[in-house]
Amino acid sequence: MINFKILKVAFGVISIIAALTVGLVVSIFIGVVTTLRVFFRFPIRIYNSLVEAEITRLKLEAFNVQTQTNENEESMADKMWERHIRRMNEKKQNKNL
């Protein structure tokens, strides 16, 4: 009876050691494979997106499609900053008096 319990414990310990060894090897393998996949795939994706953006830009340039900027908004922003600067200068002058 005692030999049977010792065998069970020994078998359990051996099983745990074997499972940990196999699990460690499998996890290292999966980690290396995933790292290599990302290492090669990520720069290629970035390159492809940049090439696609450049092709789109060239097509837009070739067909003379211009982005429509609202000139009124730009002039309003310029006027706003001009007013701000003018007010700041007025405040400086008032403080100096």
C-alpha positions, 0 to 999 in steps of 0.5 A: 500500500505504501509503495502504491502511494509513493508511486502515485506521488512520484508519478505526480511529481514527474508529470508536473515536471514534464508538463512544466517543461513542455509548457515552457518550451511551447510558450517560448516557441509561441513567443518567438514565432509571434515576435518574428511575425510582428517584427516583419509584419508591422513595418510592412503594414506601415510601408503599405499605408504610406505608399497608399497615402502617397498614391492617393495624394498623387491622384488628387494632385493629378486630377487637381482635386483641392481640399476646400478651405473656408477662407472666411474661417481663416480670415476670422481667425486672423482678425481674432488674433489681430484684435487680441494683439491690439487689445494687449497693446492697449492694455500695456499703454493704459498701464504705462499711463 
